[in-house]
Amino acid sequence: MTDTAAQPARTVLVLNGPNLGRLGKRQPEIYGRTTYADLVGLCEGWGSDLGLAVEVRQTNHEGVMVDWLNAAADDGTPVVLNAAAWTHYSYAVYDACAQLTAPLVEVHLSDPEARPETWRHSSVVTAHAVAVVKGKGVDGYREALEVVADGATG
């Protein structure tokens, strides 16, 4: 008899860097009014719809982010990453992303290249990403999860 049970959902980490826990409060004219709790729920729901088990995390501590990325590398877990300010200067995040073996999708609520601060125009993450989604607000996370799902099934 053949086991026809559904395959377990593939785990995806959605990792968020500094200040993203303040979504809905911090500069809503740039980052929108969706709260971080709302974002978590949306990502989990979108993931479920795509057959993914989404685990959303946020930290203001760079070493914690590096630890999460290292664990994802060890486990072969895909990552959707909004490294926030670390995107532009953290070589520790760069090195951790370089170790990933499963897809990495970089996501930004705003479009950093369209922002007036020139330091936002470069990313240390992009070199390791299979895709970059930017300037689409929280819906960019849905698009990033779709990229992961397409890679996981296709």
OpenMM code with the backbone's topology and positions (N, CA, C; nanometers):
from openmm import Vec3, app, unit

residues = "MET THR ASP THR ALA ALA GLN PRO ALA ARG THR VAL LEU VAL LEU ASN GLY PRO ASN LEU GLY ARG LEU GLY LYS ARG GLN PRO GLU ILE TYR GLY ARG THR THR TYR ALA ASP LEU VAL GLY LEU CYS GLU GLY TRP GLY SER ASP LEU GLY LEU ALA VAL GLU VAL ARG GLN THR ASN HIS GLU GLY VAL MET VAL ASP TRP LEU ASN ALA ALA ALA ASP ASP GLY THR PRO VAL VAL LEU ASN ALA ALA ALA TRP THR HIS TYR SER TYR ALA VAL TYR ASP ALA CYS ALA GLN LEU THR ALA PRO LEU VAL GLU VAL HIS LEU SER ASP PRO GLU ALA ARG PRO GLU THR TRP ARG HIS SER SER VAL VAL THR ALA HIS ALA VAL ALA VAL VAL LYS GLY LYS GLY VAL ASP GLY TYR ARG GLU ALA LEU GLU VAL VAL ALA ASP GLY ALA THR GLY".split()
positions = [
    Vec3(0.0848, -0.1172, 0.0000),
    Vec3(0.0000, 0.0000, 0.0000),
    Vec3(0.0886, 0.1225, 0.0000),
    Vec3(0.0569, 0.2167, -0.0856),
    Vec3(0.1358, 0.3385, -0.0985),
    Vec3(0.0877, 0.4419, 0.0023),
    Vec3(0.1822, 0.5080, 0.0674),
    Vec3(0.1485, 0.6155, 0.1617),
    Vec3(0.1143, 0.7403, 0.0816),
    Vec3(-0.0089, 0.7844, 0.0916),
    Vec3(-0.0532, 0.9019, 0.0169),
    Vec3(-0.0621, 1.0255, 0.1044),
    Vec3(-0.0068, 1.0178, 0.2245),
    Vec3(-0.0091, 1.1333, 0.3137),
    Vec3(0.0671, 1.2489, 0.2501),
    Vec3(0.0190, 1.3674, 0.2746),
    Vec3(0.0822, 1.4867, 0.2194),
    Vec3(0.2217, 1.5040, 0.2779),
    Vec3(0.3104, 1.5546, 0.1955),
    Vec3(0.4443, 1.5859, 0.2425),
    Vec3(0.4360, 1.6965, 0.3470),
    Vec3(0.5215, 1.6925, 0.4486),
    Vec3(0.5211, 1.8021, 0.5447),
    Vec3(0.5620, 1.9323, 0.4762),
    Vec3(0.5070, 2.0419, 0.5241),
    Vec3(0.5378, 2.1720, 0.4662),
    Vec3(0.6855, 2.2029, 0.4864),
    Vec3(0.7463, 2.2628, 0.3863),
    Vec3(0.8866, 2.3029, 0.3959),
    Vec3(0.8966, 2.4263, 0.4850),
    Vec3(0.9874, 2.4226, 0.5804),
    Vec3(1.0074, 2.5342, 0.6710),
    Vec3(1.0846, 2.6450, 0.6013),
    Vec3(1.0391, 2.7671, 0.6207),
    Vec3(1.1050, 2.8871, 0.5698),
    Vec3(1.1183, 2.9840, 0.6860),
    Vec3(1.2369, 3.0412, 0.7015),
    Vec3(1.2560, 3.1456, 0.8019),
    Vec3(1.2369, 3.2813, 0.7366),
    Vec3(1.1560, 3.3646, 0.7995),
    Vec3(1.1423, 3.5048, 0.7604),
    Vec3(1.2104, 3.5836, 0.8710),
    Vec3(1.3284, 3.6362, 0.8398),
    Vec3(1.4113, 3.7018, 0.9398),
    Vec3(1.4119, 3.8527, 0.9185),
    Vec3(1.3893, 3.9250, 1.0262),
    Vec3(1.3796, 4.0706, 1.0216),
    Vec3(1.4787, 4.1338, 1.1174),
    Vec3(1.5471, 4.2364, 1.0696),
    Vec3(1.6491, 4.3042, 1.1469),
    Vec3(1.5968, 4.4196, 1.2300),
    Vec3(1.6875, 4.5096, 1.2664),
    Vec3(1.6588, 4.6131, 1.3656),
    Vec3(1.5431, 4.7046, 1.3273),
    Vec3(1.4665, 4.7376, 1.4285),
    Vec3(1.3547, 4.8322, 1.4236),
    Vec3(1.2301, 4.7799, 1.3530),
    Vec3(1.2369, 4.6627, 1.2904),
    Vec3(1.1184, 4.6114, 1.2217),
    Vec3(1.0098, 4.5666, 1.3189),
    Vec3(1.0453, 4.5427, 1.4432),
    Vec3(0.9451, 4.5129, 1.5453),
    Vec3(0.8571, 4.6331, 1.5752),
    Vec3(0.8947, 4.7497, 1.5245),
    Vec3(0.8187, 4.8732, 1.5472),
    Vec3(0.7322, 4.9111, 1.4271),
    Vec3(0.7109, 4.8157, 1.3372),
    Vec3(0.6246, 4.8437, 1.2222),
    Vec3(0.4893, 4.8966, 1.2685),
    Vec3(0.4361, 4.9891, 1.1933),
    Vec3(0.3086, 5.0519, 1.2278),
    Vec3(0.3261, 5.1744, 1.3149),
    Vec3(0.4396, 5.1834, 1.3833),
    Vec3(0.4705, 5.2972, 1.4698),
    Vec3(0.5837, 5.3816, 1.4131),
    Vec3(0.6812, 5.3169, 1.3551),
    Vec3(0.8009, 5.3849, 1.3060),
    Vec3(0.7817, 5.4313, 1.1626),
    Vec3(0.7850, 5.5596, 1.1409),
    Vec3(0.7759, 5.6211, 1.0091),
    Vec3(0.6722, 5.5521, 0.9190),
    Vec3(0.5462, 5.5557, 0.9585),
    Vec3(0.4438, 5.4876, 0.8772),
    Vec3(0.4331, 5.5435, 0.7350),
    Vec3(0.4764, 5.6660, 0.7145),
    Vec3(0.4737, 5.7220, 0.5793),
    Vec3(0.5726, 5.6500, 0.4867),
    Vec3(0.6720, 5.5836, 0.5449),
    Vec3(0.7696, 5.5057, 0.4664),
    Vec3(0.7388, 5.3571, 0.4739),
    Vec3(0.7131, 5.3070, 0.5948),
    Vec3(0.7035, 5.1631, 0.6175),
    Vec3(0.5603, 5.1118, 0.6288),
    Vec3(0.4621, 5.2010, 0.6258),
    Vec3(0.3230, 5.1599, 0.6305),
    Vec3(0.2688, 5.1491, 0.7719),
    Vec3(0.1416, 5.1165, 0.7812),
    Vec3(0.0727, 5.1104, 0.9103),
    Vec3(0.0498, 4.9678, 0.9604),
    Vec3(0.0887, 4.8701, 0.8813),
    Vec3(0.0777, 4.7312, 0.9247),
    Vec3(0.1711, 4.7104, 1.0430),
    Vec3(0.1200, 4.6520, 1.1508),
    Vec3(0.2040, 4.6268, 1.2673),
    Vec3(0.2898, 4.5026, 1.2446),
    Vec3(0.3899, 4.4860, 1.3285),
    Vec3(0.4735, 4.3666, 1.3181),
    Vec3(0.3900, 4.2411, 1.3429),
    Vec3(0.3017, 4.2464, 1.4430),
    Vec3(0.2150, 4.1304, 1.4699),
    Vec3(0.1299, 4.0975, 1.3477),
    Vec3(0.0798, 4.1999, 1.2796),
    Vec3(0.0033, 4.1772, 1.1569),
    Vec3(0.0904, 4.1123, 1.0496),
    Vec3(0.2143, 4.1608, 1.0366),
    Vec3(0.3062, 4.1048, 0.9380),
    Vec3(0.3313, 3.9567, 0.9653),
    Vec3(0.3520, 3.9219, 1.0907),
    Vec3(0.3731, 3.7813, 1.1266),
    Vec3(0.2538, 3.6971, 1.0806),
    Vec3(0.1331, 3.7415, 1.1127),
    Vec3(0.0133, 3.6678, 1.0734),
    Vec3(-0.0007, 3.6554, 0.9226),
    Vec3(0.0278, 3.7651, 0.8524),
    Vec3(0.0197, 3.7616, 0.7065),
    Vec3(0.1205, 3.6616, 0.6489),
    Vec3(0.2443, 3.6670, 0.6955),
    Vec3(0.3467, 3.5753, 0.6438),
    Vec3(0.3108, 3.4299, 0.6713),
    Vec3(0.2616, 3.4026, 0.7899),
    Vec3(0.2218, 3.2652, 0.8227),
    Vec3(0.1070, 3.2195, 0.7325),
    Vec3(0.0100, 3.3066, 0.7095),
    Vec3(-0.1027, 3.2731, 0.6224),
    Vec3(-0.0616, 3.2546, 0.4780),
    Vec3(0.0181, 3.3476, 0.4260),
    Vec3(0.0666, 3.3334, 0.2879),
    Vec3(0.1479, 3.2062, 0.2731),
    Vec3(0.2333, 3.1792, 0.3713),
    Vec3(0.3132, 3.0571, 0.3658),
    Vec3(0.2269, 2.9331, 0.3628),
    Vec3(0.1284, 2.9285, 0.4497),
    Vec3(0.0379, 2.8142, 0.4545),
    Vec3(-0.0302, 2.7934, 0.3195),
    Vec3(-0.0751, 2.9035, 0.2583),
    Vec3(-0.1387, 2.8950, 0.1268),
    Vec3(-0.0437, 2.8396, 0.0211),
    Vec3(0.0857, 2.8594, 0.0416),
    Vec3(0.1875, 2.8139, -0.0539),
    Vec3(0.2466, 2.6782, -0.0168),
    Vec3(0.1962, 2.6179, 0.0915),
    Vec3(0.2483, 2.4895, 0.1355),
    Vec3(0.3790, 2.5006, 0.2129),
    Vec3(0.4022, 2.6170, 0.2728),
    Vec3(0.5238, 2.6418, 0.3489),
    Vec3(0.4909, 2.6596, 0.4966),
    Vec3(0.5788, 2.6135, 0.5820),
    Vec3(0.5691, 2.6397, 0.7260),
    Vec3(0.6606, 2.7588, 0.7543),
    Vec3(0.6020, 2.8737, 0.7781),
    Vec3(0.6781, 2.9973, 0.7929),
    Vec3(0.7009, 3.0285, 0.9401),
    Vec3(0.8254, 3.0529, 0.9736),
    Vec3(0.8628, 3.0960, 1.1076),
    Vec3(0.9200, 3.2373, 1.0962),
    Vec3(0.8526, 3.3343, 1.1576),
    Vec3(0.8919, 3.4745, 1.1477),
    Vec3(0.9638, 3.5157, 1.2756),
    Vec3(1.0792, 3.5805, 1.2579),
    Vec3(1.1582, 3.6264, 1.3718),
    Vec3(1.2064, 3.7687, 1.3471),
    Vec3(1.2287, 3.8409, 1.4568),
    Vec3(1.2833, 3.9768, 1.4491),
    Vec3(1.3815, 3.9957, 1.5629),
    Vec3(1.4933, 4.0629, 1.5321),
    Vec3(1.5905, 4.0954, 1.6356),
    Vec3(1.6549, 4.2307, 1.6084),
    Vec3(1.6921, 4.2956, 1.7168),
    Vec3(1.7698, 4.4189, 1.7089),
    Vec3(1.9174, 4.3910, 1.7365),
    Vec3(1.9545, 4.2645, 1.7462),
    Vec3(2.0899, 4.2253, 1.7846),
    Vec3(2.1565, 4.1483, 1.6709),
    Vec3(2.2611, 4.2062, 1.6164),
    Vec3(2.3266, 4.1511, 1.4979),
    Vec3(2.3762, 4.0083, 1.5176),
    Vec3(2.4328, 3.9784, 1.6332),
    Vec3(2.4825, 3.8435, 1.6590),
    Vec3(2.3725, 3.7397, 1.6568),
    Vec3(2.2552, 3.7766, 1.7045),
    Vec3(2.1404, 3.6858, 1.7004),
    Vec3(2.1040, 3.6563, 1.5551),
    Vec3(2.1018, 3.7597, 1.4714),
    Vec3(2.0714, 3.7396, 1.3296),
    Vec3(2.1738, 3.6462, 1.2654),
    Vec3(2.3006, 3.6673, 1.2949),
    Vec3(2.4058, 3.5819, 1.2399),
    Vec3(2.3858, 3.4372, 1.2858),
    Vec3(2.3518, 3.4179, 1.4121),
    Vec3(2.3252, 3.2827, 1.4620),
    Vec3(2.2098, 3.2181, 1.3863),
    Vec3(2.1027, 3.2934, 1.3634),
    Vec3(1.9883, 3.2387, 1.2891),
    Vec3(2.0285, 3.2009, 1.1467),
    Vec3(2.1062, 3.2862, 1.0816),
    Vec3(2.1509, 3.2571, 0.9448),
    Vec3(2.2437, 3.1361, 0.9425),
    Vec3(2.3318, 3.1241, 1.0413),
    Vec3(2.4198, 3.0079, 1.0483),
    Vec3(2.3398, 2.8795, 1.0664),
    Vec3(2.2380, 2.8833, 1.1518),
    Vec3(2.1534, 2.7655, 1.1723),
    Vec3(2.0790, 2.7303, 1.0437),
    Vec3(2.0303, 2.8315, 0.9720),
    Vec3(1.9622, 2.8065, 0.8445),
    Vec3(2.0583, 2.7423, 0.7449),
    Vec3(2.1830, 2.7864, 0.7456),
    Vec3(2.2835, 2.7264, 0.6576),
    Vec3(2.3054, 2.5802, 0.6939),
    Vec3(2.3176, 2.5523, 0.8221),
    Vec3(2.3398, 2.4148, 0.8669),
    Vec3(2.2225, 2.3231, 0.8348),
    Vec3(2.1012, 2.3781, 0.8430),
    Vec3(1.9803, 2.2978, 0.8235),
    Vec3(1.9296, 2.2981, 0.6794),
    Vec3(1.9884, 2.3801, 0.5928),
    Vec3(1.9405, 2.3903, 0.4549),
    Vec3(1.8040, 2.4550, 0.4453),
    Vec3(1.7777, 2.5495, 0.5335),
    Vec3(1.6476, 2.6152, 0.5392),
    Vec3(1.6471, 2.7416, 0.4531),
    Vec3(1.5468, 2.7582, 0.3662),
    Vec3(1.5354, 2.8826, 0.2901),
    Vec3(1.5079, 3.0008, 0.3830),
    Vec3(1.5525, 3.1187, 0.3396),
    Vec3(1.5385, 3.2397, 0.4205),
    Vec3(1.4837, 3.3533, 0.3357),
    Vec3(1.3847, 3.4221, 0.3921),
    Vec3(1.3418, 3.5533, 0.3433),
    Vec3(1.4001, 3.6506, 0.4442),
    Vec3(1.4835, 3.7428, 0.3971),
    Vec3(1.5597, 3.8285, 0.4871),
    Vec3(1.5355, 3.9758, 0.4599),
    Vec3(1.4890, 4.0459, 0.5628),
    Vec3(1.4897, 4.1919, 0.5639),
    Vec3(1.5912, 4.2292, 0.6712),
    Vec3(1.7138, 4.2512, 0.6298),
    Vec3(1.8215, 4.2808, 0.7239),
    Vec3(1.8176, 4.4252, 0.7727),
    Vec3(1.7237, 4.5038, 0.7213),
    Vec3(1.7068, 4.6439, 0.7621),
    Vec3(1.8408, 4.7163, 0.7486),
    Vec3(1.8797, 4.7944, 0.8467),
    Vec3(2.0023, 4.8742, 0.8365),
    Vec3(2.1260, 4.7884, 0.8125),
    Vec3(2.1273, 4.6650, 0.8627),
    Vec3(2.2433, 4.5772, 0.8414),
    Vec3(2.2665, 4.5487, 0.6936),
    Vec3(2.1630, 4.5633, 0.6136),
    Vec3(2.1733, 4.5423, 0.4692),
    Vec3(2.2888, 4.6215, 0.4102),
    Vec3(2.3130, 4.7380, 0.4643),
    Vec3(2.4019, 4.8333, 0.4004),
    Vec3(2.5464, 4.8293, 0.4494),
    Vec3(2.5735, 4.7556, 0.5565),
    Vec3(2.7101, 4.7616, 0.6088),
    Vec3(2.7589, 4.6386, 0.6839),
    Vec3(2.6736, 4.5426, 0.7143),
    Vec3(2.7151, 4.4338, 0.8026),
    Vec3(2.7850, 4.3219, 0.7264),
    Vec3(2.9164, 4.3173, 0.7396),
    Vec3(2.9901, 4.2092, 0.6772),
    Vec3(2.9702, 4.0780, 0.7519),
    Vec3(2.9284, 4.0854, 0.8769),
    Vec3(2.8923, 3.9633, 0.9490),
    Vec3(2.7685, 3.9001, 0.8861),
    Vec3(2.6683, 3.9811, 0.8522),
    Vec3(2.5489, 3.9305, 0.7829),
    Vec3(2.5878, 3.8811, 0.6434),
    Vec3(2.6739, 3.9560, 0.5740),
    Vec3(2.7222, 3.9144, 0.4417),
    Vec3(2.7831, 3.7738, 0.4490),
    Vec3(2.8757, 3.7546, 0.5448),
    Vec3(2.9424, 3.6246, 0.5579),
    Vec3(2.8447, 3.5133, 0.5943),
    Vec3(2.7481, 3.5438, 0.6798),
    Vec3(2.6485, 3.4425, 0.7170),
    Vec3(2.5609, 3.4071, 0.5973),
    Vec3(2.5217, 3.5060, 0.5180),
    Vec3(2.4409, 3.4793, 0.3989),
    Vec3(2.5187, 3.3971, 0.2962),
    Vec3(2.6499, 3.4169, 0.2903),
    Vec3(2.7330, 3.3435, 0.1945),
    Vec3(2.7324, 3.1939, 0.2216),
    Vec3(2.7010, 3.1544, 0.3435),
    Vec3(2.7021, 3.0133, 0.3812),
    Vec3(2.5709, 2.9416, 0.3488),
    Vec3(2.4666, 3.0156, 0.3179),
    Vec3(2.3355, 2.9543, 0.2954),
    Vec3(2.3399, 2.8629, 0.1737),
    Vec3(2.2759, 2.7473, 0.1869),
    Vec3(2.2708, 2.6514, 0.0772),
    Vec3(2.1330, 2.6458, 0.0127),
    Vec3(2.0304, 2.6889, 0.0853),
    Vec3(1.8944, 2.6974, 0.0315),
    Vec3(1.8715, 2.8418, -0.0144),
    Vec3(1.7663, 2.8655, -0.0903),
    Vec3(1.7434, 2.9999, -0.1432),
    Vec3(1.7305, 3.1075, -0.0346),
    Vec3(1.7869, 3.2231, -0.0658),
    Vec3(1.7743, 3.3441, 0.0139),
    Vec3(1.7052, 3.4481, -0.0727),
    Vec3(1.5971, 3.5064, -0.0207),
    Vec3(1.5287, 3.6153, -0.0901),
    Vec3(1.5394, 3.7382, -0.0008),
    Vec3(1.5948, 3.8446, -0.0565),
    Vec3(1.6085, 3.9719, 0.0140),
    Vec3(1.4805, 4.0522, -0.0065),
    Vec3(1.4292, 4.1102, 0.1022),
    Vec3(1.3055, 4.1869, 0.0927),
    Vec3(1.3211, 4.3184, 0.1690),
    Vec3(1.2608, 4.4235, 0.1135),
    Vec3(1.2581, 4.5561, 0.1771),
    Vec3(1.1198, 4.6163, 0.1582),
    Vec3(1.0665, 4.6744, 0.2638),
    Vec3(0.9357, 4.7389, 0.2562),
    Vec3(0.9384, 4.8571, 0.1595),
    Vec3(1.0394, 4.9417, 0.1730),
    Vec3(1.0574, 5.0538, 0.0813),
    Vec3(1.1599, 5.0126, -0.0247),
    Vec3(1.1838, 5.1006, -0.1191),
    Vec3(1.2887, 5.0761, -0.2172),
    Vec3(1.4116, 5.1535, -0.1719),
    Vec3(1.5114, 5.0856, -0.1146),
    Vec3(1.6276, 5.1566, -0.0616),
    Vec3(1.6969, 5.2457, -0.1647),
    Vec3(1.6979, 5.2026, -0.2901),
    Vec3(1.7654, 5.2806, -0.3943),
    Vec3(1.6914, 5.4093, -0.4280),
    Vec3(1.5630, 5.4160, -0.3928),
    Vec3(1.4841, 5.5371, -0.4183),
    Vec3(1.4857, 5.6330, -0.2997),
    Vec3(1.5460, 5.5917, -0.1898),
    Vec3(1.5514, 5.6754, -0.0696),
    Vec3(1.6581, 5.7829, -0.0857),
    Vec3(1.6421, 5.8964, -0.0198),
    Vec3(1.7390, 6.0055, -0.0368),
    Vec3(1.8758, 5.9800, 0.0263),
    Vec3(1.8821, 5.8928, 0.1272),
    Vec3(2.0092, 5.8655, 0.1930),
    Vec3(2.0925, 5.7730, 0.1047),
    Vec3(2.2051, 5.8224, 0.0550),
    Vec3(2.2842, 5.7433, -0.0394),
    Vec3(2.3407, 5.6166, 0.0232),
    Vec3(2.3591, 5.6149, 0.1535),
    Vec3(2.4116, 5.4938, 0.2176),
    Vec3(2.3146, 5.3776, 0.2067),
    Vec3(2.1866, 5.4059, 0.1806),
    Vec3(2.0873, 5.2993, 0.1653),
    Vec3(2.0918, 5.2339, 0.0268),
    Vec3(2.1693, 5.2876, -0.0642),
    Vec3(2.1655, 5.2432, -0.2035),
    Vec3(2.2471, 5.1184, -0.2315),
    Vec3(2.3203, 5.0682, -0.1337),
    Vec3(2.3971, 4.9459, -0.1554),
    Vec3(2.3534, 4.8389, -0.0559),
    Vec3(2.3733, 4.7136, -0.0950),
    Vec3(2.3329, 4.6004, -0.0117),
    Vec3(2.4430, 4.4957, -0.0102),
    Vec3(2.4764, 4.4495, 0.1097),
    Vec3(2.5716, 4.3386, 0.1218),
    Vec3(2.5012, 4.2036, 0.1088),
    Vec3(2.3689, 4.2048, 0.1073),
    Vec3(2.2900, 4.0817, 0.1006),
    Vec3(2.2671, 4.0370, -0.0441),
    Vec3(2.2486, 4.1338, -0.1337),
    Vec3(2.2068, 4.1047, -0.2709),
    Vec3(2.2950, 4.0020, -0.3410),
    Vec3(2.4248, 4.0052, -0.3155),
    Vec3(2.5164, 3.9123, -0.3825),
    Vec3(2.4812, 3.7661, -0.3572),
    Vec3(2.4103, 3.7394, -0.2484),
    Vec3(2.3778, 3.6013, -0.2111),
    Vec3(2.2314, 3.5652, -0.2340),
    Vec3(2.1530, 3.6605, -0.2806),
    Vec3(2.0085, 3.6407, -0.2944),
    Vec3(1.9716, 3.5894, -0.4330),
    Vec3(1.8721, 3.5005, -0.4368),
    Vec3(1.8199, 3.4548, -0.5662),
    Vec3(1.7226, 3.5571, -0.6231),
    Vec3(1.6714, 3.6457, -0.5380),
    Vec3(1.5803, 3.7514, -0.5809),
    Vec3(1.5812, 3.8623, -0.4762),
    Vec3(1.5477, 3.9825, -0.5209),
    Vec3(1.5325, 4.0973, -0.4325),
    Vec3(1.3945, 4.1562, -0.4581),
    Vec3(1.3172, 4.1720, -0.3519),
    Vec3(1.1838, 4.2309, -0.3615),
    Vec3(1.1877, 4.3585, -0.2792),
    Vec3(1.1589, 4.4720, -0.3428),
    Vec3(1.1699, 4.5996, -0.2726),
    Vec3(1.0612, 4.6953, -0.3169),
    Vec3(1.0221, 4.7808, -0.2212),
    Vec3(0.9280, 4.8872, -0.2520),
    Vec3(0.7836, 4.8444, -0.2650),
    Vec3(0.7493, 4.7268, -0.2152),
    Vec3(0.6122, 4.6773, -0.2281),
    Vec3(0.5415, 4.6675, -0.0940),
    Vec3(0.5985, 4.7307, 0.0097),
    Vec3(0.5388, 4.7239, 0.1420),
    Vec3(0.5351, 4.5808, 0.1921),
    Vec3(0.4389, 4.5532, 0.2807),
    Vec3(0.4320, 4.4181, 0.3365),
    Vec3(0.4010, 4.3131, 0.2301),
    Vec3(0.3379, 4.3523, 0.1199),
    Vec3(0.3085, 4.2560, 0.0137),
    Vec3(0.4364, 4.1988, -0.0476),
    Vec3(0.5476, 4.2684, -0.0293),
    Vec3(0.6751, 4.2160, -0.0769),
    Vec3(0.7123, 4.0848, -0.0097),
    Vec3(0.6703, 4.0668, 0.1148),
    Vec3(0.6965, 3.9406, 0.1838),
    Vec3(0.6200, 3.8263, 0.1166),
    Vec3(0.4973, 3.8526, 0.0725),
    Vec3(0.4208, 3.7502, 0.0002),
    Vec3(0.4952, 3.7107, -0.1266),
    Vec3(0.5410, 3.8114, -0.2006),
    Vec3(0.6143, 3.7837, -0.3239),
    Vec3(0.7425, 3.7052, -0.2951),
    Vec3(0.8123, 3.7396, -0.1896),
    Vec3(0.9348, 3.6688, -0.1523),
    Vec3(0.9047, 3.5230, -0.1182),
    Vec3(0.7963, 3.4991, -0.0459),
    Vec3(0.7574, 3.3618, -0.0131),
    Vec3(0.7192, 3.2841, -0.1397),
    Vec3(0.6576, 3.3512, -0.2359),
    Vec3(0.6263, 3.2862, -0.3628),
    Vec3(0.7530, 3.2426, -0.4361),
    Vec3(0.8566, 3.3256, -0.4305),
    Vec3(0.9844, 3.2886, -0.4922),
    Vec3(1.0379, 3.1615, -0.4261),
    Vec3(1.0340, 3.1568, -0.2939),
    Vec3(1.0807, 3.0373, -0.2231),
    Vec3(0.9956, 2.9157, -0.2602),
    Vec3(0.8641, 2.9327, -0.2600),
    Vec3(0.7747, 2.8211, -0.2930),
    Vec3(0.8000, 2.7698, -0.4343),
    Vec3(0.8200, 2.8604, -0.5293),
    Vec3(0.8470, 2.8195, -0.6677),
    Vec3(0.9769, 2.7414, -0.6756),
    Vec3(1.0764, 2.7820, -0.5980),
    Vec3(1.2037, 2.7100, -0.5961),
    Vec3(1.1948, 2.5762, -0.5269),
    Vec3(1.1040, 2.5689, -0.4283),
    Vec3(1.0896, 2.4452, -0.3498),
    Vec3(1.0124, 2.3399, -0.4279),
    Vec3(0.9281, 2.3847, -0.5209),
    Vec3(0.8438, 2.2888, -0.5922),
    Vec3(0.8844, 2.2739, -0.7386),
    Vec3(0.9642, 2.3678, -0.7879),
    Vec3(0.9926, 2.3638, -0.9299),
    Vec3(1.1299, 2.3234, -0.9663),
] * unit.nanometer
topology = app.Topology()
chain = topology.addChain("A")
for resn in residues:
    res = topology.addResidue(resn, chain)
    for name in ("N", "CA", "C"):
        topology.addAtom(name, app.Element.getBySymbol(name[0]), res)
